[in-house]
Amino acid sequence: MWSIAAVGKPKAVAREIATQFRQGEKCAEDEERIRKLAAALIAEALSAERQERIGEMLLTDDSNIKVRASSSTNHDFATKTVRRWLSISIEPL
């Protein structure tokens, strides 16, 4: 299980999120792969070269945003199933 969050201008949020992913504790192999993919998706969405619509929001350098992401994995050994949850949100403020 992991979670990250940051609020502010896109460039500052991108730096903070990258720092949180880099400094966060590593997860088990499958969960770590998901964590790295989430970091890459968020970095791409907040990239300084991309000023475009994310859903209904126009992302610009002057936007204030809130980014949250989390994931968890649940192993049910009785039924031999694995459930994974991933949530990523980028919201205008």
Backbone as CSV, one residue per row, in Angstrom:
resi,resn,N_x,N_y,N_z,CA_x,CA_y,CA_z,C_x,C_y,C_z
1,MET,0.834,-1.170,0.000,0.000,0.000,0.000,0.884,1.240,0.000
2,TRP,0.468,2.243,-0.784,1.182,3.499,-0.813,0.196,4.619,-1.129
3,SER,0.580,5.852,-0.803,-0.220,7.014,-1.176,0.676,8.239,-1.223
4,ILE,0.323,9.184,-2.104,1.033,10.446,-2.234,-0.002,11.545,-2.432
5,ALA,0.384,12.785,-2.153,-0.504,13.923,-2.384,0.313,15.205,-2.399
6,ALA,-0.153,16.186,-3.192,0.478,17.502,-3.216,-0.515,18.514,-3.776
7,VAL,-0.338,19.774,-3.369,-1.206,20.868,-3.804,-0.331,22.030,-4.233
8,GLY,-0.721,22.729,-5.306,0.002,23.916,-5.747,-0.021,24.075,-7.250
9,LYS,0.951,24.805,-7.778,1.106,24.996,-9.218,1.645,23.707,-9.838
10,PRO,1.288,23.418,-11.103,1.672,22.143,-11.718,3.152,21.785,-11.631
11,LYS,4.058,22.748,-11.895,5.492,22.433,-11.855,5.940,22.058,-10.446
12,ALA,5.472,22.805,-9.445,5.842,22.516,-8.056,5.236,21.190,-7.603
13,VAL,4.005,20.941,-7.996,3.353,19.679,-7.635,4.084,18.512,-8.291
14,ALA,4.464,18.666,-9.545,5.192,17.599,-10.246,6.496,17.264,-9.525
15,ARG,7.230,18.307,-9.090,8.489,18.067,-8.358,8.219,17.366,-7.024
16,GLU,7.212,17.829,-6.300,6.895,17.237,-4.997,6.442,15.783,-5.132
17,ILE,5.611,15.515,-6.110,5.134,14.143,-6.334,6.303,13.237,-6.702
18,ALA,7.194,13.710,-7.580,8.369,12.922,-7.963,9.227,12.621,-6.737
19,THR,9.407,13.609,-5.862,10.180,13.409,-4.636,9.518,12.374,-3.741
20,GLN,8.205,12.471,-3.582,7.499,11.505,-2.741,7.626,10.087,-3.287
21,PHE,7.504,9.931,-4.602,7.670,8.595,-5.196,9.097,8.096,-5.008
22,ARG,10.075,8.980,-5.201,11.485,8.585,-5.086,11.850,8.218,-3.652
23,GLN,11.336,8.972,-2.678,11.704,8.756,-1.285,10.801,7.751,-0.568
24,GLY,9.696,7.380,-1.193,8.770,6.447,-0.554,9.358,5.059,-0.416
25,GLU,8.821,4.315,0.514,9.280,2.938,0.702,8.900,2.088,-0.497
26,LYS,9.795,1.208,-0.874,9.535,0.314,-1.989,8.488,-0.717,-1.582
27,CYS,7.733,-1.166,-2.579,6.666,-2.138,-2.347,7.095,-3.504,-2.880
28,ALA,6.256,-4.491,-2.646,6.474,-5.813,-3.239,6.461,-5.659,-4.765
29,GLU,7.021,-6.598,-5.470,7.277,-6.494,-6.908,6.085,-6.001,-7.732
30,ASP,4.942,-6.653,-7.665,3.798,-6.237,-8.481,3.326,-4.837,-8.108
31,GLU,3.251,-4.553,-6.823,2.804,-3.243,-6.357,3.821,-2.156,-6.726
32,GLU,5.098,-2.484,-6.703,6.136,-1.525,-7.078,6.017,-1.155,-8.558
33,ARG,5.697,-2.118,-9.386,5.503,-1.851,-10.821,4.328,-0.889,-11.018
34,ILE,3.250,-1.099,-10.298,2.087,-0.214,-10.361,2.468,1.180,-9.881
35,ARG,3.229,1.270,-8.811,3.667,2.553,-8.248,4.502,3.330,-9.265
36,LYS,5.415,2.653,-9.947,6.254,3.304,-10.960,5.436,3.773,-12.155
37,LEU,4.472,2.968,-12.571,3.607,3.365,-13.679,2.752,4.572,-13.300
38,ALA,2.245,4.603,-12.077,1.465,5.750,-11.604,2.326,7.007,-11.595
39,ALA,3.568,6.893,-11.137,4.489,8.040,-11.128,4.699,8.562,-12.542
40,ALA,4.871,7.669,-13.499,5.087,8.073,-14.891,3.836,8.735,-15.470
41,LEU,2.669,8.208,-15.171,1.422,8.797,-15.664,1.214,10.206,-15.118
42,ILE,1.457,10.382,-13.834,1.293,11.698,-13.223,2.316,12.681,-13.797
43,ALA,3.554,12.248,-13.941,4.592,13.117,-14.510,4.209,13.550,-15.921
44,GLU,3.697,12.646,-16.710,3.283,12.970,-18.083,2.120,13.951,-18.077
45,ALA,1.154,13.734,-17.212,-0.010,14.621,-17.145,0.379,16.035,-16.722
46,LEU,1.400,16.167,-15.894,1.812,17.469,-15.386,3.007,18.055,-16.136
47,SER,3.423,17.412,-17.200,4.589,17.841,-17.965,4.461,19.296,-18.412
48,ALA,5.545,20.054,-18.254,5.560,21.478,-18.607,5.305,21.693,-20.100
49,GLU,5.609,20.707,-20.921,5.413,20.843,-22.362,3.954,20.644,-22.747
50,ARG,3.141,20.169,-21.815,1.754,19.842,-22.154,0.806,20.779,-21.416
51,GLN,0.240,21.694,-22.144,-0.812,22.534,-21.569,-2.079,22.181,-22.330
52,GLU,-2.835,21.299,-21.775,-4.012,20.790,-22.461,-5.104,20.492,-21.458
53,ARG,-6.192,20.049,-21.975,-7.308,19.698,-21.109,-7.090,18.339,-20.469
54,ILE,-7.311,18.295,-19.173,-7.372,17.031,-18.445,-8.809,16.948,-17.974
55,GLY,-9.597,16.153,-18.646,-11.027,16.128,-18.364,-11.611,17.482,-18.735
56,GLU,-12.221,18.151,-17.786,-12.819,19.471,-18.016,-11.888,20.611,-17.624
57,MET,-10.677,20.290,-17.175,-9.767,21.299,-16.653,-8.698,21.631,-17.687
58,LEU,-8.473,22.918,-17.939,-7.356,23.350,-18.772,-6.165,23.570,-17.857
59,LEU,-5.126,22.769,-18.029,-3.943,22.836,-17.178,-2.965,23.854,-17.746
60,THR,-2.666,24.892,-16.969,-1.679,25.894,-17.358,-0.703,26.061,-16.202
61,ASP,0.377,26.797,-16.433,1.376,27.023,-15.381,0.802,27.791,-14.195
62,ASP,-0.282,28.552,-14.420,-0.882,29.349,-13.352,-1.985,28.620,-12.602
63,SER,-2.316,27.416,-13.030,-3.378,26.643,-12.370,-2.947,26.239,-10.968
64,ASN,-3.902,26.161,-10.073,-3.674,25.528,-8.776,-4.376,24.184,-8.824
65,ILE,-3.638,23.148,-8.444,-4.189,21.800,-8.544,-3.904,21.002,-7.278
66,LYS,-4.644,19.926,-7.149,-4.394,18.953,-6.079,-4.256,17.598,-6.757
67,VAL,-3.163,16.911,-6.455,-2.918,15.577,-7.003,-2.875,14.587,-5.848
68,ARG,-3.614,13.501,-6.011,-3.594,12.414,-5.032,-3.509,11.095,-5.793
69,ALA,-2.783,10.162,-5.229,-2.710,8.827,-5.813,-2.473,7.824,-4.696
70,SER,-3.067,6.646,-4.851,-2.863,5.585,-3.865,-3.150,4.241,-4.511
71,SER,-2.621,3.222,-3.897,-2.832,1.864,-4.387,-2.707,0.897,-3.218
72,SER,-3.418,-0.196,-3.322,-3.283,-1.253,-2.326,-3.584,-2.596,-2.973
73,THR,-3.134,-3.633,-2.326,-3.328,-5.001,-2.800,-3.841,-5.844,-1.655
74,ASN,-4.817,-6.686,-1.949,-5.389,-7.571,-0.945,-5.312,-9.008,-1.455
75,HIS,-4.638,-9.862,-0.705,-4.530,-11.284,-1.044,-5.517,-12.067,-0.181
76,ASP,-6.402,-12.797,-0.832,-7.332,-13.671,-0.117,-6.841,-15.106,-0.335
77,PHE,-6.155,-15.623,0.675,-5.545,-16.938,0.518,-6.578,-18.063,0.503
78,ALA,-7.725,-17.834,1.119,-8.774,-18.859,1.133,-9.323,-19.094,-0.272
79,THR,-9.531,-18.007,-1.024,-10.083,-18.143,-2.381,-9.010,-18.045,-3.459
80,LYS,-7.775,-17.826,-3.026,-6.638,-17.701,-3.944,-6.852,-16.581,-4.968
81,THR,-7.346,-15.442,-4.476,-7.554,-14.282,-5.342,-6.717,-13.108,-4.851
82,VAL,-6.424,-12.224,-5.776,-5.702,-10.992,-5.475,-6.537,-9.837,-6.013
83,ARG,-6.776,-8.854,-5.165,-7.496,-7.654,-5.588,-6.554,-6.474,-5.466
84,ARG,-6.564,-5.645,-6.518,-5.716,-4.458,-6.513,-6.573,-3.221,-6.746
85,TRP,-6.256,-2.140,-6.026,-6.937,-0.870,-6.191,-5.904,0.187,-6.540
86,LEU,-6.241,1.029,-7.492,-5.391,2.152,-7.866,-6.282,3.367,-8.072
87,SER,-5.909,4.475,-7.473,-6.654,5.724,-7.621,-5.665,6.846,-7.909
88,ILE,-5.946,7.621,-8.971,-5.154,8.804,-9.298,-6.134,9.926,-9.591
89,SER,-5.950,11.069,-8.939,-6.817,12.203,-9.243,-5.984,13.476,-9.379
90,ILE,-6.364,14.299,-10.351,-5.784,15.624,-10.563,-6.970,16.565,-10.612
91,GLU,-7.057,17.457,-9.617,-8.241,18.298,-9.479,-7.858,19.775,-9.497
92,PRO,-8.677,20.598,-10.163,-8.440,22.049,-10.088,-8.878,22.573,-8.739
93,LEU,-8.238,23.643,-8.285,-8.639,24.285,-7.038,-9.171,25.682,-7.319
